[in-house]
Amino acid sequence: MATQADVRRIALALPNTVEATTDFAFSVNVDGEWKRFAWCWKERIDPKKPRVPNLSVLGLIVANLVDKDFMMSDDPEKFVTDPHYNGYPAVLVRLAKVRVPELRQLMTEAHRLKSAPVRRKRR
């Protein structure tokens, strides 16, 4: 079972990573721009009120929607989504269901995906 402390320790050990000052979220600096790769899920409890942070669930960037779907179908207790993330390559991870070595691997991959330079199309 992973904890917030594990998330913070793993994230801050990755190169060029900072923790947000307002949320439990982590970003990597790419060419002077901060790119978020891990964050706590904000749950919609009441449709008429703002979302509320749920610190037991971590949002992570994944490579693509195929990977997202595979992860959720492979272990639906651990990996979930929210309608807010439909069509977006990110998965929600229940920290109580993930072990620290797997969390480290998932976070390292999310960091790598966001820290890769953006390739511009040539005309």
LOBA-69725 format. One record per residue (C-alpha): x, y, z; residue in three letters. Coordinates in steps of 0.1 Angstrom, whole numbers, padded with zeros to 4 digits, always signed. Example, Ala and Ser with C-alpha at 12.3 -4.5 7.8 and 13.67 -1.06 7.14 Angstrom:
<recs>
+0123-0045+0078ala;+0137-0011+0071ser;
</recs>
This chain:
<recs>
+0000+0000+0000met;+0014+0034-0010ala;+0009+0066+0009thr;+0011+0103+0001gln;+0046+0103+0017ala;+0056+0077-0009asp;+0042+0098-0037val;+0061+0129-0026arg;+0093+0110-0020arg;+0092+0093-0055ile;+0081+0125-0073ala;+0107+0148-0058leu;+0135+0123-0065ala;+0128+0127-0102leu;+0148+0153-0121pro;+0135+0189-0124asn;+0104+0181-0104thr;+0086+0205-0081val;+0055+0201-0059glu;+0027+0226-0064ala;+0022+0251-0037thr;-0016+0250-0038thr;-0024+0213-0046asp;-0009+0179-0040phe;+0005+0178-0075ala;+0039+0174-0092phe;+0053+0190-0124ser;+0085+0187-0144val;+0102+0216-0161asn;+0105+0212-0198val;+0121+0241-0217asp;+0110+0266-0191gly;+0074+0253-0188glu;+0060+0233-0160trp;+0042+0201-0171lys;+0020+0183-0145arg;+0025+0145-0144phe;+0010+0135-0111ala;-0018+0150-0090trp;-0044+0142-0064cys;-0078+0135-0078trp;-0105+0161-0072lys;-0138+0143-0067glu;-0172+0157-0075arg;-0192+0150-0044ile;-0219+0176-0049asp;-0228+0186-0085pro;-0234+0222-0074lys;-0202+0226-0055lys;-0165+0226-0064pro;-0145+0193-0066arg;-0129+0181-0034val;-0093+0167-0032pro;-0093+0130-0026asn;-0058+0123-0014leu;-0062+0085-0016ser;-0064+0086-0054val;-0035+0098-0076leu;-0039+0110-0112gly;-0010+0100-0135leu;-0003+0107-0172ile;-0001+0075-0194val;+0012+0071-0229ala;-0021+0069-0247asn;-0058+0059-0244leu;-0050+0023-0253val;-0026+0020-0223asp;-0052+0036-0201lys;-0079+0012-0212asp;-0056-0018-0207phe;-0046-0007-0172met;-0082-0003-0162met;-0094-0036-0176ser;-0063-0054-0162asp;-0069-0042-0126asp;-0101-0023-0122pro;-0096-0022-0084glu;-0064-0003-0087lys;-0069+0018-0119phe;-0100+0038-0125val;-0111+0069-0144thr;-0137+0097-0140asp;-0158+0113-0168pro;-0136+0144-0165his;-0107+0124-0180tyr;-0126+0109-0209asn;-0105+0111-0240gly;-0074+0122-0220tyr;-0044+0099-0214pro;-0045+0098-0176ala;-0055+0072-0152val;-0065+0074-0115leu;-0046+0051-0092val;-0060+0040-0058arg;-0030+0043-0035leu;-0043+0016-0011ala;-0042-0009-0040lys;-0007-0001-0054val;+0026-0012-0039arg;+0055+0013-0038val;+0077-0004-0064pro;+0048-0003-0089glu;+0040+0033-0080leu;+0076+0043-0086arg;+0075+0027-0120gln;+0042+0044-0129leu;+0054+0078-0117met;+0087+0075-0135thr;+0069+0067-0167glu;+0045+0096-0163ala;+0075+0119-0156his;+0093+0106-0187arg;+0062+0112-0209leu;+0059+0148-0198lys;+0096+0156-0198ser;+0101+0144-0234ala;+0106+0175-0256pro;+0076+0183-0278val;+0084+0175-0315arg;+0072+0202-0339arg;+0059+0192-0373lys;+0079+0204-0402arg;+0061+0222-0430arg;
</recs>
